[in-house]
Amino acid sequence: MSAVSMYPMCVLASRGLLRLRKGVRGPLAPAVLELGRALSADKSAGGERSATGVLAQAILQERLQKQQKSQEQTPPVGEGSCDQKKNDQHEDTKQKENTAYAKKVVLRLAGIMGLGGAVGVVYIFGSNSVDEHGNKVDVPVIQQLKRAFKYFKDYRQMIIEPTSPKLLPDPLKEPYYQPPYTLVLELTDVLLHPEWSLATGWRFKKRPGIDYLFQQLAPLYEIVIFTSETGMTAYPLIDSIDPQGFVMYRLFRDATRYVEGHHVKDVSCLNRDTSKVIVVDCKREAFSLQPFNGMALRKWDGNSEDRTLYDLAAFLKTIAVSGVEDVRSVLENYAHEEDPIEAFKKRQAQLALEEEQRLTELSQHKKQGLSFGSIAGRFWSRKQQ
C-alpha cells in the first residue's frame, strides 16, 4: 500500500473514533461509509489489505458494537419519565398512607387517655362519700357519676356567680357614721398601671391623685375597691396605695359575675341602695348589668402628668354636695361619652360662663336702676323746693 493512499484512510479512521468517543450518534453512518469506501478502494488498487487498515476497521467495529449495546440498554425519554412519575405517585401514596396511620394511632391514644382520665376523675371526685362517723362508704358507679357531676356543677357555679348574694355587710347604724354614697373603684388601669421590664419584672405604677381622691371623698363616700384581679395579687397593692385606711371594703375576682367572657360587677349584690352607688372602671363591660351606675374612664397608660383623678374627685364631690337623690339620673347624661370627665369639665366651664354672664347682666340692671333712682330723687327734691 502506498503512502499516498494510507494517509486519507488514517484521517478518516481517527475522525470516526473521535466521534464515537464524544458520543455523537447522528453522524456515525457517513463516517463509517467513508472509511469503508476508502478501504475498498485501497483493496481494489493494491489487491490486499494493509495491517493498519485491518486494525482500524476492527477498532471501529468494536466501538459500533458498544454503541449499539448502550443504545439498546438506554430507555427512551418518554418511558423514563413515565417510570419516574409512577415512582413519585407510589411514594406520595405511601406517604399519605403513613400519615393517615399516624393520625389513627394518635387519635386512639388520645381516646384511651381521655377515657382513663374520665374514669380517674369520676373515681377521685365521686367516691369521697363518708358516713356520719367519718368512715368511707362504698357507693355504686351511678352514685359516683352523680357526685362527680355535682362537684363540677358547683365549681362552675362558683366561677360564674358571685361568692355571696350580699357582698358587703349591712350599712352601719347610729352612733356610727355611714356615708350616704358608695364609690366602687377598679384597681388595674384606674388607680394602678402594670409595667414590665427586663431588669425589674412586673411592677405597678401609682396614678397621680390617688391620695387626693381618697382624702376628698372619704367623708362623702363609702370607698370600695372592687377589682377583677385575684386577692393574692390585689391585697398587697391596696395596702401600698392606702396606708391611712380610707378604703372600707375590698372585693376581688371571686365576687364578680362571669358573663360572656367578662368579669361583671353586679351592683345588686353589694347590699346597698343602687341609687346611691357609683362604679368607676375603664371597661364598660364591668358594669354592663347596670349601665347607668357606672363611669367608663379612659385607660391610664402610665403617664405621670395625668390629672384625671383630680377631676374625678371634683365631679364626685359635686354630686355628693348637691345631694342627688338618684346618681343614675346624672350618670345617664355621661353614659355615651368617650371621656366623661372631659365632658364634665366642658359642661362646668359652660355653666361658669353662663353664670358669669348672668351676674354681669344683673349688675348692669342694678346700675341702670340706681341711675334712674338717683335722677328721680333729684327731680323730686327740686320739686319740693
LINHUQUI-V267185 format. One record per backbone hydrogen bond with DSSP energy under -1.0 kcal/mol. NH is the residue of the N-H (numbers start at 1). CO is the residue of the C=O. If there is no record, write none. Layout:
# LINHUQUI-V267185
NH,CO ; NH,CO
This chain:
# LINHUQUI-V267185
6,2 ; 7,3 ; 10,6 ; 11,7 ; 12,8 ; 13,9 ; 14,10 ; 15,11 ; 16,12 ; 17,13 ; 18,14 ; 19,15 ; 20,16 ; 21,17 ; 22,18 ; 24,19 ; 31,27 ; 32,28 ; 33,29 ; 34,30 ; 35,31 ; 36,32 ; 37,33 ; 38,34 ; 39,35 ; 40,36 ; 41,37 ; 42,38 ; 43,39 ; 44,40 ; 45,41 ; 46,42 ; 47,43 ; 54,50 ; 55,51 ; 56,52 ; 57,53 ; 58,54 ; 59,55 ; 60,56 ; 61,57 ; 62,58 ; 63,59 ; 64,60 ; 65,61 ; 66,62 ; 67,63 ; 68,64 ; 69,65 ; 70,66 ; 71,67 ; 72,68 ; 73,69 ; 74,70 ; 80,76 ; 81,77 ; 82,78 ; 83,79 ; 84,80 ; 85,81 ; 86,82 ; 87,83 ; 88,84 ; 89,85 ; 90,86 ; 91,87 ; 92,88 ; 93,89 ; 94,90 ; 95,91 ; 96,92 ; 97,93 ; 98,94 ; 99,95 ; 100,96 ; 101,97 ; 102,98 ; 103,99 ; 104,100 ; 105,101 ; 106,102 ; 107,103 ; 108,104 ; 109,105 ; 110,106 ; 111,107 ; 112,108 ; 113,109 ; 114,110 ; 115,111 ; 116,112 ; 117,113 ; 118,114 ; 119,115 ; 120,116 ; 121,117 ; 122,118 ; 123,119 ; 124,120 ; 125,121 ; 126,122 ; 131,135 ; 134,131 ; 137,129 ; 144,140 ; 145,141 ; 146,142 ; 147,143 ; 148,144 ; 149,145 ; 150,146 ; 151,147 ; 152,148 ; 153,149 ; 154,150 ; 155,151 ; 156,152 ; 157,153 ; 158,154 ; 159,155 ; 160,156 ; 161,157 ; 167,269 ; 176,173 ; 181,220 ; 182,276 ; 183,222 ; 184,278 ; 185,224 ; 186,280 ; 189,192 ; 191,187 ; 192,187 ; 193,205 ; 195,203 ; 197,201 ; 201,197 ; 203,195 ; 205,193 ; 207,191 ; 210,207 ; 213,209 ; 214,210 ; 215,211 ; 216,212 ; 217,213 ; 218,214 ; 221,217 ; 222,181 ; 224,183 ; 225,249 ; 226,185 ; 227,251 ; 234,230 ; 235,231 ; 238,234 ; 239,235 ; 240,236 ; 241,237 ; 242,238 ; 248,223 ; 249,223 ; 251,225 ; 253,229 ; 255,252 ; 256,253 ; 257,264 ; 258,160 ; 259,262 ; 262,259 ; 264,257 ; 265,286 ; 269,266 ; 270,267 ; 276,273 ; 278,182 ; 279,293 ; 280,184 ; 281,295 ; 287,284 ; 288,285 ; 293,290 ; 295,279 ; 297,281 ; 300,189 ; 306,303 ; 311,307 ; 312,308 ; 313,309 ; 314,310 ; 315,311 ; 316,312 ; 317,313 ; 318,314 ; 319,315 ; 320,316 ; 321,317 ; 322,318 ; 324,319 ; 327,275 ; 329,326 ; 331,327 ; 332,328 ; 333,330 ; 334,331 ; 343,339 ; 344,340 ; 345,341 ; 346,342 ; 347,343 ; 348,344 ; 349,345 ; 350,346 ; 351,347 ; 352,348 ; 353,349 ; 354,350 ; 355,351 ; 356,352 ; 357,353 ; 358,354 ; 359,355 ; 360,356 ; 361,357 ; 362,358 ; 363,359 ; 364,360 ; 365,361 ; 366,362 ; 367,363 ; 368,364 ; 369,365 ; 370,366 ; 371,367 ; 372,368 ; 373,369 ; 374,370 ; 375,371 ; 376,372 ; 377,373 ; 378,374 ; 379,375 ; 380,376 ; 381,377 ; 382,378 ; 383,379 ; 384,380 ; 385,381
